[in-house]
Amino acid sequence: MAPVNRLPTELVSGIICTHLEPLDIFALRLSSRDVSAKCFDHFANRFFASLHLLVTSHNLALLNDIAAHPVLGTRVRELWITPALFGGDYNEPKHIFPARDPQAAYRRHVQDVVYKAAVEDHLSIILSVDLRRALEDAFQRLPNLKSVGLRHRLHHTDYRLRLDLIKEGMGYNALCAATGREPALPWLAGRTFQGFVSAPGRVFSNMLMALVTSHKKIDSLDTCGGSSCFGLDLDGIELSDAQWDSVFCSLADLKALHLCIRDPSLRDPSLPDPDWATPTPSDKTLQATLNIMAKASPSIEILSFSIFGFGGKARHFEWAAQRVRFANLSRLTLWDIETSPQQLKQFLLSASPTLRWFKFWTVRLYCADAQGTGVEDADAAGKRAWRGIWDFFRDSMKLHRLEFKALYGPSGRLRLVDGLHGPHGSHPLVPATDLAFFDAELAKVSFCEWIDQIEFGTDEDSEEELGGFEL
């Protein structure tokens, strides 16, 4: 067998490298200059197509170096930014247990000093124009960049998933080793919560303005990143009307949008009460952010949308429903929405000719005819409203996949009976659940037949079925 350095470049880069782990590729590139050159194409595509940026001076310098590289800069297609270092917890480090010995105490002292310096560096960037200038310069020199977004920390219970999402961050390992803390996560030991809630909004507005000033056109914008939505706090977004108009023009050709907006007053209830009051963003800022979706709606093909935690969020969804004009939307995800049946239909009406994949959960319908009635009447009104929505799906859409979960009416959460779903065909394992789905590739019936057989159940139905089932 010929040595690796004598094999064709196509074989080394296209076949051998695709079966190697990252550390193996690094080791292979160190074996010789010829092998390194033959692996370079795969190396550049695999490790630089998606960049994850922590907001530090070191990371901004790395981004500048990558953008200036004649080859690596052309391979970057995605840029993710974690807006809050250490999860937004910038207090003085506190330790529950004393150090074991003088060496451990000194090591802890050094880590605390590095931690404070990293926080000061991070905040100086957030509160200045440095981030916008760095992003503007990078956007101009990354010709194939098509997707930008924020990537927030996940809840600490999602430990394995959390590590998978943040392990590729530039400079992450070095900062983790130097501080003894995970840079993308909060420092929980003995802490008092004092978050910097405006960081996501400031980073997001800087990112938007950098797109405008660099004249960069992108295909995808994401406010969350990853598979667990943290939501975008709007506090910290301070753009003028003229700047918003420029943003709308810059994002007019979006094809994919993940817009998850979160009330900044929401926080983890397990944390102590903060000693500051969180301001609520104005309706003007909220509507301007929603207008990103409305202005780009004719070109959007994939949309994920949520607005949660705001008082009167049904009013905000209605505002958006009256302005969206979808023409190419094929995949839609909605969650944590409160609206009326009429406004939900209006939101979906322009998308109905092209929509093929629809998923929604935690959607609450309020009904005008249920106001001031008893629980049973409100429950019946909610079921009638959802039946009307399903009839709209059947008559106005050609869905290939539909999934819904946690549907609410005026009286509360509704139970569903999907007679064609489950391992026993028409006699499913658990007939009353909060989930139902249809997939045209797997189903043996048409979408119209499936949606017509969905019924409403009760908690008692589910308990009876489970009580008679033996594992």
CORDA-V385452 format. One record per helix or strand of 2 or more residues. SS is the DSSP state (~ for helix, > for strand). FROM is the first residue (numbers start at 0). LEN is the number of residues. If there is no record, write none. Layout:
ss=[SS/SS]
from=[FROM/FROM]
len=[LEN/LEN]
//
This chain:
ss=[~/~/~/~/>/~/~/>/~/~/~/>/~/~/~/>/>/~/>/~/>/~/>/~/>/~/~/>/>/>/>/~/>/~]
from=[3/8/21/32/49/56/71/77/84/101/129/146/158/171/198/219/231/240/255/282/301/312/330/340/356/367/374/400/411/414/434/446/454/458]
len=[3/11/8/16/5/12/4/5/4/25/12/4/8/8/15/3/2/10/7/14/7/9/9/9/9/3/22/9/2/3/5/7/3/9]
//
